[in-house]
């Protein structure tokens, strides 16, 4: 998975993501790479860490092992005290349609509360621009009730701005300027099962749609005996 932004590489698996529905801007960097990648990190101080990733990918059309021809990278700073990471990404698409994609992201894992806040902004000169802000509150400290302690409340706010000239590169992106607001609830009855329900309201200049999402995820685990 291409190291652009934070969603595709870190949050895409259903067991990990807080909402089943992908962000509006997800199609812009929903891609994998086949080629070479270099990663590194350095401690700038006791509480500040620099992370770097650079990659080059060739084009591969195999349905099982697909890659998009591109090059780019991501850099981020992690601040250990407040548990905040701020990153920036760049990608140059080198296929039949050549264009630039840039992005910025941040993650905040609140130290004294079971709260995670994530934000991401993506811009592409031919595909448009957009941002998403998501917060997830685990109710593990809410009470001694087992149901609440295994539950999570999620909210996401998104906006997509369509390019001035209509694009035909990615059909999964909205055709018009679009706002979407989503609220969700997750529950883990065990360490292997997750139930999720969410309701989103998507609005553009032509219509307003309500979307319900229901999901169940089962995580397979193997325990190797001694």
C-alpha positions as CSV (number, residue, x, y, z in Angstrom):
1,X,0.0,0.0,0.0
2,X,1.4,3.4,-1.1
3,X,2.6,5.5,1.8
4,X,0.5,8.6,0.9
5,X,-1.4,10.2,3.8
6,X,-2.6,7.9,6.6
7,X,-5.9,6.2,5.6
8,X,-4.8,3.7,2.9
9,X,-1.7,2.5,4.7
10,X,-3.0,2.5,8.3
11,X,-6.8,2.5,8.5
12,X,-8.1,0.7,5.4
13,X,-8.7,-2.8,7.0
14,X,-12.2,-3.1,8.2
15,X,-11.1,-4.3,11.7
16,X,-9.0,-1.1,12.1
17,X,-11.2,1.6,10.6
18,X,-13.7,3.4,12.8
19,X,-16.4,3.8,10.0
20,X,-17.1,1.2,7.3
21,X,-17.6,4.0,4.7
22,X,-14.4,5.3,3.2
23,X,-13.7,9.1,3.2
24,X,-14.9,11.1,0.2
25,X,-11.3,11.7,-1.0
26,X,-10.2,8.1,-0.5
27,X,-10.4,7.3,-4.3
28,X,-7.6,9.8,-5.0
29,X,-5.0,7.7,-3.2
30,X,-6.7,4.3,-3.2
31,X,-3.7,2.6,-4.8
32,X,-0.9,0.1,-4.3
33,X,2.6,0.2,-5.6
34,X,5.1,-2.3,-7.0
35,X,8.7,-1.1,-7.0
36,X,11.0,0.2,-4.4
37,X,10.5,2.1,-1.1
38,X,12.9,3.6,1.4
39,X,11.9,4.4,5.0
40,X,13.8,6.0,7.9
41,X,13.3,7.8,11.1
42,X,15.4,10.0,13.4
43,X,15.0,11.4,16.9
44,X,15.3,15.2,16.6
45,X,14.9,15.4,20.4
46,X,13.8,13.3,23.3
47,X,10.1,13.9,22.4
48,X,10.2,14.6,18.7
49,X,10.7,12.0,16.0
50,X,11.0,12.6,12.2
51,X,9.7,9.9,9.9
52,X,10.4,9.7,6.2
53,X,9.2,7.5,3.3
54,X,10.1,7.7,-0.4
55,X,8.9,5.4,-3.2
56,X,8.8,4.7,-6.9
57,X,6.3,2.4,-8.5
58,X,6.0,0.8,-11.9
59,X,2.8,0.0,-13.7
60,X,1.3,-3.5,-13.3
61,X,-2.1,-4.4,-14.6
62,X,-2.4,-7.9,-13.0
63,X,-5.8,-8.1,-11.2
64,X,-4.2,-9.8,-8.1
65,X,-1.0,-7.7,-8.0
66,X,-1.8,-4.2,-9.3
67,X,0.4,-1.2,-9.2
68,X,0.1,2.4,-10.4
69,X,3.1,4.1,-12.0
70,X,4.0,7.0,-9.7
71,X,6.6,8.4,-7.4
72,X,6.5,10.4,-4.2
73,X,6.9,10.2,-0.5
74,X,5.7,11.3,3.0
75,X,7.3,13.1,5.9
76,X,5.9,13.5,9.4
77,X,6.8,14.7,12.8
78,X,5.7,12.8,15.9
79,X,5.5,14.7,19.2
80,X,5.7,12.2,22.0
81,X,4.5,14.5,24.8
82,X,1.0,15.4,23.4
83,X,1.0,12.2,21.3
84,X,0.5,14.2,18.0
85,X,1.7,13.4,14.5
86,X,1.7,15.9,11.7
87,X,2.5,14.7,8.1
88,X,2.7,15.9,4.5
89,X,2.6,13.7,1.4
90,X,3.3,14.2,-2.3
91,X,2.8,11.9,-5.3
92,X,3.5,12.4,-9.0
93,X,1.3,10.2,-11.2
94,X,3.3,8.9,-14.2
95,X,0.7,6.9,-16.1
96,X,-1.4,7.9,-19.1
97,X,-2.8,10.8,-17.0
98,X,0.1,12.7,-15.4
99,X,-0.7,15.0,-12.5
100,X,0.3,15.9,-9.0
101,X,-1.3,15.0,-5.7
102,X,-0.5,16.6,-2.4
103,X,-1.8,16.0,1.1
104,X,-1.5,16.9,4.8
105,X,-2.6,14.9,7.8
106,X,-2.5,14.8,11.6
107,X,-3.3,12.3,14.3
108,X,-3.9,13.1,18.0
109,X,-4.2,10.3,20.6
110,X,-5.3,12.1,23.7
111,X,-3.2,10.9,26.6
112,X,-5.6,11.1,29.4
113,X,-8.8,10.2,27.5
114,X,-9.6,7.3,25.2
115,X,-10.1,9.7,22.3
116,X,-8.5,9.6,18.9
117,X,-8.7,12.6,16.5
118,X,-7.6,12.3,12.8
119,X,-7.7,14.8,10.0
120,X,-6.6,14.6,6.4
121,X,-6.5,17.0,3.4
122,X,-5.9,15.9,-0.2
123,X,-5.4,18.1,-3.3
124,X,-5.0,17.1,-6.9
125,X,-4.9,19.6,-9.7
126,X,-7.2,17.6,-12.0
127,X,-9.3,15.6,-9.4
128,X,-10.3,18.3,-6.9
129,X,-9.6,18.8,-3.2
130,X,-11.2,17.8,0.0
131,X,-10.7,17.2,3.7
132,X,-12.1,15.0,6.5
133,X,-12.0,15.3,10.3
134,X,-12.8,12.3,12.4
135,X,-13.1,11.7,16.1
136,X,-13.5,8.4,18.0
137,X,-14.3,8.1,21.7
138,X,-13.9,4.7,23.3
139,X,-16.3,4.4,26.3
140,X,-13.9,2.3,28.3
141,X,-13.9,4.8,31.1
142,X,-17.6,5.6,31.0
143,X,-18.8,3.1,33.7
144,X,-18.4,-0.4,34.9
145,X,-21.0,-1.6,32.5
146,X,-19.5,-4.2,30.2
147,X,-21.5,-3.1,27.1
148,X,-20.4,0.5,27.4
149,X,-16.8,-0.4,28.1
150,X,-16.6,-2.3,24.8
151,X,-18.3,0.5,22.8
152,X,-17.1,3.4,20.7
153,X,-18.8,6.6,19.4
154,X,-17.5,8.0,16.1
155,X,-18.1,11.2,14.2
156,X,-16.8,12.4,10.8
157,X,-17.1,15.7,8.9
158,X,-16.1,15.8,5.2
159,X,-16.0,18.2,2.3
160,X,-15.1,17.6,-1.4
161,X,-14.5,20.4,-3.9
162,X,-14.9,19.4,-7.5
163,X,-12.3,20.7,-10.1
164,X,-13.3,23.6,-12.3
165,X,-13.1,21.3,-15.4
166,X,-15.1,18.0,-14.9
167,X,-12.7,15.1,-14.6
168,X,-13.2,11.6,-16.1
169,X,-10.1,9.9,-14.5
170,X,-11.8,8.5,-11.3
171,X,-15.5,7.7,-11.5
172,X,-15.7,7.1,-7.7
173,X,-15.3,10.8,-6.9
174,X,-18.4,12.9,-6.6
175,X,-19.3,15.0,-9.7
176,X,-20.2,18.1,-7.6
177,X,-19.1,19.9,-4.5
178,X,-20.2,17.6,-1.7
179,X,-20.5,17.7,2.1
180,X,-21.0,14.6,4.2
181,X,-21.6,14.2,8.0
182,X,-21.5,10.7,9.6
183,X,-22.1,9.4,13.1
184,X,-21.4,5.8,14.1
185,X,-21.4,3.4,16.9
186,X,-19.1,0.3,17.3
187,X,-19.3,-2.6,19.7
188,X,-16.9,-5.4,20.4
189,X,-18.6,-8.4,22.1
190,X,-15.2,-10.1,22.1
191,X,-11.7,-9.6,20.8
192,X,-12.5,-11.2,17.5
193,X,-15.9,-9.6,16.6
194,X,-17.0,-6.1,15.9
195,X,-20.5,-4.8,15.2
196,X,-20.9,-1.4,13.6
197,X,-23.8,0.9,12.7
198,X,-23.5,4.4,11.2
199,X,-25.7,7.1,9.6
200,X,-24.4,9.6,7.1
201,X,-26.0,12.6,5.4
202,X,-24.5,13.5,2.0
203,X,-25.4,16.9,0.4
204,X,-24.5,18.5,-2.9
205,X,-26.2,21.2,-5.0
206,X,-28.6,18.7,-6.6
207,X,-29.7,16.4,-3.8
208,X,-29.5,15.3,-0.1
209,X,-29.1,11.6,0.7
210,X,-29.2,9.7,3.9
211,X,-27.1,6.5,4.1
212,X,-27.2,3.8,6.7
213,X,-24.3,1.4,7.1
214,X,-24.5,-1.9,9.1
215,X,-21.5,-4.1,9.4
216,X,-20.0,-7.1,11.2
217,X,-16.3,-8.0,11.2
218,X,-14.8,-11.2,12.4
219,X,-11.0,-11.3,13.0
220,X,-9.4,-14.7,12.6
221,X,-6.6,-15.4,15.0
222,X,-4.3,-18.4,15.4
223,X,-2.6,-19.2,18.7
224,X,0.5,-21.3,18.4
225,X,1.0,-23.7,21.3
226,X,4.4,-24.4,22.9
